[in-house]
Amino acid sequence: MSDSKPAPSLYAAREPIFPRRVSGKFRNLKWYIMAVTLGIYYLTPWIRWDRGPSLPDQAVLLDLANRRFYFFWIEIWPHEFYFVAGLLIMAGLGLFLFTSALGRVWCGYACPQTVWTDLFILVERWIEGDRNARLRLHRQKKMDFRKARLRVTKWVAWFLIGLATGGAWVFYFADAPTLAYDLVTLNAHPIAYSTMLILTATTFLFGGFAREQICIYACPWPRIQAAMMDEDTLTVGYREWRGEPRGKLKKGQVAEGQGDCIDCMACVNVCPVGIDIRDGQQMECITCALCIDACDDVMAKIGKPRGLIDYMALSDETLEREGQPPKNIWKHILRPRTIMYTSMWSLVGVGLLFALFIRSDIELTVAPERNPTFVTLSDGSIRNTYDVRLRNKHGEDRVFKLSIKGDPAMRLQLEGTVYHSVNVPADTALLQRVYIVSAKGSAPSQASSTPVRIWVEDLINGERAHKDTSFNGKGN
């Protein structure tokens, strides 16, 4: 029997990554973005916004019980979900735009997985030390008191961050101060506790243990991004023509035939996904640019110009190899692909703003009774029944007057009142049954359906709205 090597495994155990601390302009930018995004997420539910005595005073609230979405002065009703759909479309187009211009810049700076992972690594570094200290602790097989203390302290800190994350999420769906009190006194709904538990566990696992595995295996974007990029996309890259061949070099030392890369591994040691950017573009790279800060720091120490690793385009690298200057940065950003995405994004945004500003604070829908479509009364007149839903989007009660326009012989009746007006409470949709009656001999004799328009008028400000429907039944 001939000796044969076993087939290589398709799966490999995860090698933990311990990124080294680095400082520089891109690292500072990531700190600023992390502070702003986390601040918005954790603090927004506590912002108050006065909408009147009968409406919630939370600035941002997803009121599922009453089917409302409040965002400062904007209130979205269920039938206006197209606003939310439009915002999602804008978010997708914005992601396409940034990816086509700057690669996976969203992933590297603002993705929630990246932001929370950065926060967890920061806490880990505070407790266990920088990269070398964490490596030594990881390689230590014996679980002594010091290792147990550091591990438990780190995990408790991670758990508290996860708990704050889950807690902040549920505050978006109910009045934050009231829900916080109910949570502490154990009077909150079980759904609130279960949601917090799930989000606490996922944040703890994804930010503390899975980390780059989420970006590489769970997230679909690395496999889609290539369709948004071309040779003019600015992304993090290594100037191989300048760095190779590699070799050790000290400050002030001159080595003939040697590139600027001294193979210090600084770019690899700071990478949160553990790749070597010198191997070229890779699916795992999230374009966080920490390798740029690390490499620039090393270049400054050995007296070499910065930019061995930098934001660059494939087309620029080709020009530089030939000794030509790179393109102007605006030629990379303003090109047909990005202009197309920007135009589409702007059109959707303008459309949403237009729809927002022209929408009325008074609306109605009309549903004719279908069984039967009309009734012949004892005096020979014909009556149609309609369910009219009146929406009052104001923060106060309003009196709405109803009227009809069509055949002059038709008259309007409201169920439950002899008047043609009805009081609609603040921020409420009221269902009112309406009758339209045509006297005997007055209904059209040539057609079984007659167009009719139902009007509603706000008696306070005079605002009006209408809905077209039809009157069924032949006259005699």
C-alpha positions in Angstrom: 0.0 0.0 0.0 1.4 3.4 -1.0 1.7 6.0 1.6 -0.7 8.9 1.1 -1.1 12.1 3.0 -4.4 12.9 4.5 -6.6 15.4 2.7 -6.3 18.9 4.1 -9.1 19.9 6.4 -11.6 22.5 5.1 -11.8 23.9 8.6 -9.2 25.2 11.0 -9.4 26.2 14.6 -9.5 29.9 15.2 -6.2 31.5 16.1 -7.0 34.3 18.6 -5.9 37.8 17.4 -4.4 40.3 19.9 -4.0 43.6 18.1 -1.2 45.9 19.3 -2.0 49.4 20.4 -1.2 52.0 17.7 -1.6 55.8 17.5 -2.0 58.0 14.5 -4.6 60.0 12.6 -6.6 57.0 11.5 -6.7 55.5 14.9 -7.8 58.9 16.3 -10.5 59.1 13.7 -11.8 55.7 14.8 -11.8 56.8 18.4 -13.9 59.9 17.5 -16.3 57.9 15.4 -16.7 55.3 18.1 -17.4 58.0 20.8 -20.0 59.7 18.6 -21.8 56.5 17.4 -21.9 55.0 20.9 -23.0 58.3 22.4 -25.8 58.5 19.9 -26.9 54.9 20.5 -26.8 55.1 24.3 -28.1 58.6 24.9 -30.8 59.1 22.2 -33.6 57.4 24.1 -33.2 59.9 27.0 -33.7 63.0 24.8 -37.0 64.7 25.5 -39.3 66.4 22.9 -42.5 68.1 23.8 -45.4 67.1 21.5 -48.3 68.1 23.6 -50.2 66.7 26.6 -51.6 63.6 24.8 -48.4 62.5 23.0 -45.2 60.9 24.2 -42.3 63.3 24.9 -39.5 60.9 23.9 -37.6 62.4 20.9 -37.0 59.0 19.2 -39.6 56.3 19.9 -40.8 53.2 18.1 -44.3 52.9 19.7 -45.3 49.5 18.4 -48.3 49.3 20.7 -49.9 52.4 19.1 -48.2 51.8 15.7 -46.3 55.0 15.6 -42.7 56.0 14.9 -41.6 59.3 16.4 -38.4 61.1 15.3 -38.2 64.5 16.9 -40.9 66.6 15.1 -41.7 63.8 12.5 -44.4 61.3 13.2 -44.7 58.2 10.9 -48.0 56.4 10.8 -48.4 52.7 9.7 -49.6 53.7 6.2 -46.6 55.9 5.8 -44.0 53.1 6.0 -42.7 54.2 2.7 -40.7 56.8 4.6 -38.8 54.0 6.4 -38.4 52.0 3.2 -37.0 55.1 1.5 -34.5 55.6 4.3 -33.4 52.0 4.0 -32.9 52.5 0.2 -30.8 55.6 1.0 -28.7 53.7 3.4 -28.0 51.0 0.8 -27.2 53.5 -1.9 -24.9 55.3 0.6 -23.1 52.1 1.3 -22.6 51.5 -2.4 -21.3 55.0 -2.8 -18.8 54.9 0.0 -17.6 51.4 -1.1 -17.1 52.5 -4.7 -15.1 55.5 -3.5 -13.2 54.2 -0.5 -13.6 50.5 -0.3 -14.9 49.0 2.9 -14.7 52.3 4.8 -18.1 51.5 6.5 -16.8 48.3 7.8 -13.6 49.8 9.1 -15.0 52.8 10.9 -18.8 52.7 11.6 -20.1 49.2 11.4 -21.6 48.2 14.8 -19.5 45.0 14.9 -16.3 47.1 14.4 -17.3 49.8 16.9 -18.2 47.3 19.7 -15.2 45.1 18.9 -13.0 48.2 19.3 -14.6 48.9 22.6 -14.1 45.4 23.8 -10.5 45.3 22.8 -10.0 48.7 24.5 -11.4 47.2 27.8 -9.3 44.1 27.3 -6.1 46.2 26.9 -6.9 48.2 30.0 -7.3 45.1 32.1 -4.8 42.6 30.6 -2.2 44.9 29.0 -1.0 45.4 25.4 -0.4 42.7 22.8 2.6 41.0 24.3 1.1 40.9 27.8 -2.2 39.4 26.4 -0.2 36.8 24.3 1.7 35.7 27.4 -1.5 35.4 29.4 -3.1 33.4 26.5 -0.2 31.0 26.2 -0.1 30.4 30.0 -1.6 27.0 30.5 -1.9 27.2 34.2 -5.0 29.0 35.6 -3.5 30.7 38.6 -5.2 33.4 40.7 -3.8 36.3 38.6 -5.1 34.8 35.3 -8.5 34.0 36.8 -8.8 37.5 38.3 -8.0 39.2 34.9 -10.3 36.9 33.0 -13.2 37.4 35.3 -12.7 41.1 35.5 -12.6 41.4 31.7 -15.7 39.2 31.3 -17.7 41.2 33.9 -16.8 44.4 32.1 -17.8 42.9 28.7 -21.1 41.7 30.3 -21.9 45.2 31.6 -21.2 46.7 28.2 -23.5 44.0 26.6 -26.2 44.7 29.3 -26.0 48.5 28.6 -26.3 47.7 24.8 -29.4 45.5 25.3 -30.9 48.0 27.8 -30.4 50.9 25.4 -32.1 49.0 22.6 -35.4 48.3 24.5 -35.5 52.0 25.6 -36.2 52.9 21.9 -39.6 51.0 22.2 -41.0 52.5 25.4 -40.6 55.6 27.5 -37.0 55.3 28.7 -37.3 56.6 32.3 -40.5 54.7 32.9 -39.1 51.5 31.5 -35.8 51.9 33.4 -37.7 52.1 36.7 -39.8 49.1 35.8 -36.7 47.1 34.9 -35.0 47.9 38.2 -38.2 47.1 40.2 -38.8 43.9 38.2 -42.2 45.2 36.9 -41.3 45.3 33.2 -42.8 43.1 30.6 -41.0 39.7 30.1 -40.4 40.7 26.5 -38.2 43.5 27.7 -36.1 41.2 29.9 -35.8 38.5 27.2 -34.8 41.1 24.5 -32.1 42.5 26.9 -30.8 39.0 27.6 -30.5 38.1 23.9 -28.8 41.3 23.0 -26.5 41.1 26.0 -25.4 37.6 25.0 -24.9 38.4 21.3 -22.9 41.6 22.1 -20.8 39.6 24.7 -20.1 36.8 22.2 -19.7 38.8 19.0 -17.6 41.6 20.5 -15.6 39.5 22.9 -15.0 36.2 21.2 -16.2 36.0 17.6 -14.8 39.4 16.5 -13.2 39.1 13.1 -15.1 35.8 12.5 -18.3 37.8 12.1 -16.7 40.0 9.5 -15.2 37.1 7.6 -17.8 34.4 7.7 -21.2 35.8 8.9 -21.3 39.1 7.1 -22.2 38.9 3.4 -20.7 42.3 2.5 -17.1 41.1 1.9 -18.4 38.9 -0.9 -20.5 41.7 -2.5 -18.1 44.6 -2.2 -16.1 43.7 -5.3 -19.0 44.5 -7.5 -18.9 48.1 -6.2 -15.1 48.6 -6.7 -12.8 49.1 -9.7 -9.2 50.2 -10.4 -10.0 53.8 -9.3 -11.4 52.9 -5.8 -9.2 54.2 -3.0 -8.4 51.5 -0.5 -5.6 50.5 1.8 -2.7 49.0 -0.1 1.0 48.2 0.0 3.4 49.9 -2.4 5.3 46.7 -3.3 7.5 48.5 -5.9 8.9 50.6 -3.1 9.0 48.1 -0.2 10.5 45.1 -1.9 12.9 43.4 -1.4 12.4 43.4 2.3 15.3 43.4 4.8 16.3 44.6 8.3 17.4 48.2 8.4 18.2 50.7 11.1 17.9 54.4 11.1 20.5 56.1 9.0 21.7 52.8 7.5 21.9 52.5 3.8 21.4 49.1 2.1 21.9 48.9 -1.6 19.1 47.1 -3.5 16.8 46.9 -0.5 13.3 48.2 -0.3 11.9 50.4 2.5 10.0 47.6 4.2 12.1 46.3 7.1 9.8 43.3 7.8 9.0 44.6 11.3 5.5 43.0 11.2 4.0 46.2 12.8 1.3 46.3 10.1 0.3 42.7 10.9 0.5 43.1 14.7 -2.1 46.0 14.7 -4.5 44.4 12.2 -7.8 43.5 13.9 -8.5 40.7 11.4 -4.9 39.3 11.5 -4.0 39.7 7.8 -0.8 40.8 6.2 -1.6 43.8 3.9 1.6 43.2 2.0 0.1 40.1 0.5 -2.3 42.3 -1.6 -6.0 42.9 -1.4 -7.8 40.4 0.6 -11.5 39.7 1.4 -10.8 39.9 5.1 -9.5 43.5 5.0 -12.0 46.0 6.5 -10.0 49.1 5.4 -9.6 50.3 9.0 -6.2 51.9 8.1 -4.5 51.0 11.4 -1.7 49.4 9.4 -1.1 52.8 7.8 -0.6 54.4 11.2 1.8 51.6 12.3 3.8 51.7 9.1 4.1 55.5 9.1 5.4 55.4 12.6 8.1 52.9 11.6 9.0 54.9 8.5 9.5 58.0 10.7 11.8 56.1 13.0 14.1 54.9 10.2 14.0 58.1 8.3 12.0 57.0 5.4 9.0 58.9 3.8 5.5 57.8 4.9 3.1 56.1 2.5 4.6 52.7 2.2 1.1 51.5 3.2 -1.5 54.0 2.3 -4.9 54.7 0.8 -4.3 54.2 -2.9 -5.9 53.0 -6.1 -4.8 50.2 -8.4 -4.5 52.7 -11.3 -2.2 55.0 -9.2 0.0 52.1 -8.3 0.5 51.4 -12.0 1.4 55.0 -12.7 3.8 55.1 -9.8 5.6 52.0 -11.0 6.2 53.8 -14.3 7.5 56.9 -12.5 4.4 59.1 -13.2 2.5 61.1 -10.6 -0.8 59.7 -9.3 -4.2 61.0 -10.2 -5.8 63.9 -8.3 -7.9 62.5 -5.5 -11.1 64.1 -7.0 -10.6 62.1 -10.1 -11.0 59.0 -8.0 -14.0 60.2 -6.1 -15.9 62.0 -9.0 -16.2 59.3 -11.6 -19.3 57.9 -13.4 -20.0 55.1 -10.8 -19.9 57.4 -7.8 -21.8 60.2 -9.6 -24.5 57.6 -10.5 -24.8 56.4 -6.8 -24.8 60.1 -5.6 -27.6 61.0 -8.1 -29.8 58.0 -7.1 -29.2 58.7 -3.4 -30.1 62.4 -3.8 -33.2 61.6 -5.8 -34.6 59.3 -3.2 -33.7 61.9 -0.5 -35.4 64.7 -2.3 -38.4 62.6 -3.0 -38.8 61.7 0.7 -38.4 65.4 1.7 -41.0 66.4 -0.8 -43.4 63.7 0.4 -42.8 64.8 4.0 -43.5 68.5 3.4 -46.6 68.0 1.3 -48.3 65.5 3.5 -51.4 66.7 5.3 -52.2 66.6 9.0 -55.7 65.4 8.1 -56.4 62.3 6.0 -59.3 59.9 5.3 -59.8 56.5 3.7 -63.2 55.3 2.5 -64.3 51.7 2.3 -67.8 51.1 0.8 -69.9 48.4 2.2 -69.8 45.5 -0.2 -72.5 43.2 1.1 -75.0 44.5 0.2 -73.7 47.3 -2.1 -76.9 49.3 -1.6 -80.2 49.1 0.3 -83.6 50.2 -1.0 -85.5 51.8 2.0 -89.2 51.6 2.6 -89.8 55.0 1.1 -88.1 53.9 -2.1 -84.8 55.9 -1.5 -81.5 54.2 -2.0 -78.8 54.1 0.7 -75.1 53.3 0.5 -72.9 52.6 3.5 -69.3 53.6 3.9 -66.7 53.1 6.6 -64.7 56.4 6.7 -61.4 56.4 8.7 -60.5 59.9 9.7 -56.9 60.6 10.8 -56.1 63.5 13.0 -52.3 63.9 13.1 -52.4 67.0 15.3 -51.5 67.0 19.0 -54.9 68.2 20.0 -58.5 67.2 19.4 -60.1 68.5 16.2 -63.6 68.7 14.9 -63.9 67.4 11.3 -66.9 68.3 9.1 -67.9 65.8 6.4 -69.6 66.7 3.1 -70.1 65.2 -0.3 -69.9 66.4 -3.9 -71.7 64.6 -6.7 -75.4 64.3 -7.6 -77.2 67.3 -5.9 -80.1 64.9 -4.8 -77.7 62.9 -2.6 -77.5 63.7 1.1 -75.0 62.7 3.8 -75.8 61.1 7.2 -73.4 60.2 10.0 -74.2 57.3 12.3 -74.7 58.3 15.9 -75.3 62.0 15.3 -77.6 64.3 13.4 -74.8 66.7 12.6 -72.3 66.4 9.8 -69.3 66.9 12.1 -67.4 64.6 14.4 -64.8 65.1 17.1 -61.5 63.2 16.4 -59.1 62.9 19.4 -55.5 64.0 19.1 -53.1 61.7 17.1 -55.9 59.2 16.5 -57.6 57.5 13.6 -61.4 57.4 14.1 -63.6 55.0 12.2 -66.9 56.7 11.4 -69.8 55.0 9.6 -71.3 57.2 6.9 -74.5 56.9 4.8 -75.2 58.5 1.5 -78.9 58.5 0.6 -80.6 59.3 -2.8 -84.3 59.9 -2.7 -86.8 57.9 -4.7 -86.7 58.8 -8.3 -83.6 61.0 -8.0 -80.9 58.5 -8.4 -79.4 58.1 -11.9 -81.5 55.7 -14.0 -78.9 55.0 -16.7 -76.0 53.8 -14.6 -75.7 51.4 -11.7 -72.7 53.4 -10.3 -72.3 57.2 -9.8 -69.1 59.0 -8.9 -69.1 60.8 -5.6 -66.5 62.6 -3.6 -66.4 62.7 0.2 -64.8 65.8 1.7 -63.5 66.3 5.2 -62.6 69.8 6.6 -60.8 70.8 9.8 -63.0 73.4 11.3 -60.1 75.0 13.2 -57.6 75.7 10.4 -59.8 75.1 7.4 -57.5 72.3 6.0 -59.4 69.9 3.7 -58.9 66.5 2.2 -61.1 64.3 0.0 -61.5 60.7 -1.3 -63.3 59.6 -4.4 -65.7 56.7 -4.3 -68.9 55.6 -6.0 -72.6 55.4 -5.2 -74.3 52.2 -6.2 -77.9 51.5 -7.2 -80.3 52.6 -10.0 -83.2 54.9 -9.6 -86.7 54.1 -10.4 
